[in-house]
Amino acid sequence: MDIQEQMKAMRICVVVPTYNNAGTIVGVLQRILAITNDVIVVIDGCTDDTQQRLETIRGELLSVVDYMPNRGKGHALVEGFKRAISKGFEYAITIDSDGQHFPEDIPLFVEALRQQPHSLVVGARNLHEQNMPGGNLFANKFSNFWFFLQTGVALPDTQTGYRLYPLNRLRGTQWITSRYEAELELLVNAAWRSVPIRSIPVRVYYPPQNERVSHFKPVVDFMRISLLNTALCILAVVYGWPRMLIHRVKHRKERIK
């Protein structure tokens, strides 16, 4: 059974949120389509020529979600997940459209899910890769620390957008934010719901500074992450940790029986 057949059998699709990455989106999608044609593209209020460039391959795509204005990556993921669920998919692999991730690593996520069904799989980048932005490295280490404090789960890369989500396990998730930091919030909520989270190494490419298109705003986004972590720490005390404790006690009793 090849990778496309495996993904169809396991009901896995690929969700690609995009915002003004016209220069890379077509190449990324072509590489994904070489692996699977179960692709959902979320055009998050793009103001460049993304629409026109997608016309060349649009007929091959499973689905396109398009809206204005730009509402942030968190909102784009929610819309992509809704479309995936409506199409009958049980899992969604999310991948950025800026060319940072290698679509050729998709089989690694499928294999990780096969080994541990119903888990959330997080792609861990080499944070010391050539051209890795210094601000991103600091933000990631900062995020990793707070994630462990809030959940007791240690992950090497909590800021990556390359993940596999078990859609049914995330139903009813309440969101505080809808932008860049929403991916951290989603991880924390999954941990509180006792969704198994595992990390796998993935490749990453950072183009030279003069070729890079980034929507990460160090000051503003770092402030948002800080505010979110403050809220999550409070929620961890009154909701997250008690919920995880109850689940562990219940699971232990079931094992004894």
Wavefront OBJ file of the C-alpha trace (Angstrom):
o trace
v 0.000 0.000 0.000
v 1.572 3.325 -1.062
v 1.415 6.514 1.009
v -1.651 7.922 -0.746
v -3.595 4.717 -0.192
v -2.521 4.675 3.472
v -3.698 8.246 3.971
v -7.047 7.525 2.342
v -7.522 4.406 4.448
v -6.680 6.350 7.633
v -8.803 9.345 6.560
v -5.920 11.833 6.628
v -5.921 15.084 4.667
v -3.463 17.975 4.461
v -4.519 21.488 5.482
v -2.448 24.388 4.117
v -3.225 27.826 5.611
v -1.720 30.635 3.550
v -1.358 34.389 3.834
v 0.564 36.305 1.174
v 2.988 33.524 0.266
v 2.318 33.691 -3.472
v 5.972 33.057 -4.286
v 6.045 29.646 -2.614
v 2.466 28.330 -2.348
v 2.318 26.693 -5.798
v 5.600 24.840 -5.328
v 4.559 23.628 -1.873
v 1.197 22.382 -3.178
v 2.745 20.624 -6.145
v 5.025 18.704 -3.791
v 2.079 17.803 -1.539
v -0.003 16.691 -4.523
v 2.798 14.308 -5.482
v 1.983 12.506 -2.213
v -1.782 12.985 -1.827
v -4.563 14.905 -3.553
v -6.588 15.204 -0.342
v -5.615 18.831 0.208
v -7.488 21.748 1.750
v -6.063 25.221 1.136
v -7.219 28.053 3.399
v -6.672 31.457 1.755
v -6.595 33.687 4.826
v -7.436 37.086 3.326
v -4.483 37.172 0.932
v -3.840 40.559 -0.711
v -1.097 39.407 -3.107
v -1.611 37.322 -6.264
v -2.071 33.999 -4.450
v -5.515 33.575 -6.027
v -4.206 33.926 -9.573
v -1.292 31.567 -9.002
v -3.563 28.910 -7.545
v -5.716 28.902 -10.675
v -3.083 26.759 -12.425
v -3.630 23.849 -10.016
v -6.950 24.690 -8.380
v -8.815 21.958 -10.234
v -6.577 19.336 -8.631
v -7.234 20.479 -5.065
v -9.741 18.766 -2.826
v -11.095 22.032 -1.453
v -10.335 25.734 -1.133
v -11.565 27.907 1.744
v -11.360 31.594 0.852
v -12.396 34.662 2.841
v -11.578 38.302 3.518
v -10.072 40.002 5.453
v -7.085 38.272 7.021
v -8.120 36.811 10.399
v -4.980 35.037 11.544
v -3.555 31.538 11.413
v -5.660 30.231 14.274
v -8.852 31.167 12.464
v -7.489 29.662 9.238
v -6.818 26.356 10.998
v -10.326 26.271 12.477
v -11.842 26.841 9.032
v -9.604 24.171 7.527
v -10.527 21.670 10.242
v -14.227 22.379 9.771
v -13.935 21.666 6.067
v -11.928 18.505 6.736
v -14.535 17.189 9.180
v -17.343 17.979 6.732
v -15.486 15.901 4.136
v -15.256 12.925 6.497
v -11.582 13.160 7.439
v -10.459 12.043 10.897
v -6.957 13.555 10.837
v -5.376 16.651 9.336
v -1.705 17.307 8.703
v -1.005 21.042 8.778
v 1.909 22.461 6.827
v 3.002 26.058 6.249
v 2.935 27.525 2.741
v 6.215 29.442 2.953
v 8.432 26.524 1.889
v 9.922 26.069 5.355
v 8.616 22.514 5.711
v 9.346 19.520 3.502
v 6.132 17.920 2.192
v 8.246 14.823 1.587
v 8.209 14.307 5.384
v 4.438 13.681 5.376
v 4.971 9.872 5.454
v 6.771 10.314 8.803
v 3.565 11.649 10.348
v 1.516 8.830 8.864
v 3.901 6.240 10.291
v 3.905 7.938 13.710
v 0.101 7.854 13.737
v 0.090 4.206 12.688
v 2.330 3.411 15.665
v 0.218 5.459 18.086
v -3.370 5.947 16.848
v -5.407 8.990 17.950
v -2.277 10.944 18.865
v -1.290 14.493 18.009
v 2.042 14.385 16.212
v 4.322 17.421 16.311
v 7.175 17.904 13.861
v 10.333 19.011 15.667
v 12.660 21.200 13.634
v 16.407 21.505 14.084
v 16.418 24.833 15.918
v 20.070 25.360 15.067
v 19.541 25.038 11.313
v 21.401 27.492 9.079
v 19.609 30.879 8.777
v 17.293 30.119 11.718
v 16.060 33.578 12.883
v 17.404 34.369 16.357
v 14.092 35.839 17.507
v 12.244 32.664 16.534
v 14.719 30.524 18.473
v 14.228 32.556 21.655
v 10.424 32.559 21.265
v 10.408 28.789 20.808
v 12.499 28.088 23.914
v 10.305 30.498 25.873
v 7.196 28.712 24.605
v 8.604 25.248 25.354
v 9.213 26.218 28.977
v 5.705 27.547 29.571
v 4.114 24.610 27.766
v 5.853 22.201 30.138
v 4.774 24.286 33.135
v 1.151 24.270 31.950
v 0.914 20.600 30.948
v 3.834 18.598 32.334
v 4.629 17.533 28.748
v 8.133 18.220 27.405
v 8.362 19.032 23.696
v 11.429 20.259 21.789
v 9.445 22.468 19.388
v 6.071 23.929 20.381
v 6.112 26.645 17.708
v 6.200 24.476 14.604
v 3.220 24.534 12.256
v 3.984 21.055 10.883
v 1.644 18.765 12.823
v -0.909 15.988 12.581
v -4.139 16.617 14.480
v -6.751 14.018 15.534
v -9.809 16.074 14.602
v -12.401 14.229 16.679
v -10.322 14.614 19.840
v -10.292 18.388 19.408
v -14.026 18.975 18.954
v -15.426 21.631 21.267
v -12.055 23.291 21.884
v -12.547 26.849 23.150
v -10.126 29.356 21.628
v -8.716 32.421 23.372
v -6.815 33.722 20.356
v -7.084 33.351 16.588
v -3.637 34.362 15.412
v -0.066 33.062 15.376
v -0.059 31.955 19.010
v -3.216 29.850 18.545
v -1.091 26.799 17.697
v 0.410 26.867 21.184
v -3.059 27.156 22.695
v -4.214 24.175 20.653
v -1.327 22.067 21.970
v -2.102 23.000 25.567
v -5.794 22.181 25.151
v -4.910 18.810 23.613
v -2.662 17.982 26.582
v -5.398 18.963 29.040
v -7.778 16.648 27.188
v -5.180 13.852 27.652
v -4.617 13.524 23.916
v -1.325 11.616 23.443
v 1.285 14.032 22.050
v 4.433 12.792 20.397
v 7.269 14.540 18.620
v 9.111 13.441 15.491
v 12.136 15.102 13.837
v 11.430 16.857 10.539
v 13.561 18.800 8.118
v 13.347 22.574 7.807
v 14.572 25.149 5.312
v 15.181 28.790 6.115
v 15.984 30.896 3.062
v 18.521 33.716 3.285
v 17.231 36.889 4.943
v 16.754 38.748 1.644
v 14.512 35.957 0.276
v 12.451 35.367 3.402
v 8.752 36.243 3.676
v 7.734 36.163 7.324
v 4.621 37.425 9.062
v 6.117 36.915 12.530
v 6.284 40.261 14.361
v 8.773 39.763 17.208
v 7.516 42.474 19.582
v 3.765 42.172 18.982
v 3.694 38.384 18.694
v 5.951 37.914 21.708
v 3.604 40.119 23.712
v 0.606 38.085 22.558
v 2.374 34.837 23.468
v 3.192 36.257 26.908
v -0.424 37.291 27.533
v -1.669 33.911 26.330
v 0.763 32.071 28.590
v -0.399 34.129 31.560
v -4.006 33.145 30.852
v -3.071 29.501 30.263
v -1.129 29.303 33.532
v -4.196 30.478 35.434
v -6.415 28.035 33.546
v -3.900 25.240 34.165
v -4.353 25.633 37.926
v -8.149 25.785 37.937
v -8.912 23.527 34.980
v -6.036 21.882 33.093
v -4.131 20.087 35.840
v -7.290 18.945 37.702
v -8.727 17.557 34.460
v -5.512 15.671 33.645
v -5.357 14.306 37.208
v -8.949 13.056 37.050
v -8.243 11.370 33.720
v -5.139 9.635 35.075
v -6.952 8.382 38.168
v -9.844 7.133 36.049
v -7.482 5.460 33.591
v -5.576 3.791 36.436
v -8.802 2.397 37.910
v -9.818 1.028 34.510
v -6.441 -0.688 34.164
v -6.814 -2.285 37.630
v -10.229 -3.648 36.671
l 1 2 3 4 5 6 7 8 9 10 11 12 13 14 15 16 17 18 19 20 21 22 23 24 25 26 27 28 29 30 31 32 33 34 35 36 37 38 39 40 41 42 43 44 45 46 47 48 49 50 51 52 53 54 55 56 57 58 59 60 61 62 63 64 65 66 67 68 69 70 71 72 73 74 75 76 77 78 79 80 81 82 83 84 85 86 87 88 89 90 91 92 93 94 95 96 97 98 99 100 101 102 103 104 105 106 107 108 109 110 111 112 113 114 115 116 117 118 119 120 121 122 123 124 125 126 127 128 129 130 131 132 133 134 135 136 137 138 139 140 141 142 143 144 145 146 147 148 149 150 151 152 153 154 155 156 157 158 159 160 161 162 163 164 165 166 167 168 169 170 171 172 173 174 175 176 177 178 179 180 181 182 183 184 185 186 187 188 189 190 191 192 193 194 195 196 197 198 199 200 201 202 203 204 205 206 207 208 209 210 211 212 213 214 215 216 217 218 219 220 221 222 223 224 225 226 227 228 229 230 231 232 233 234 235 236 237 238 239 240 241 242 243 244 245 246 247 248 249 250 251 252 253 254 255 256 257
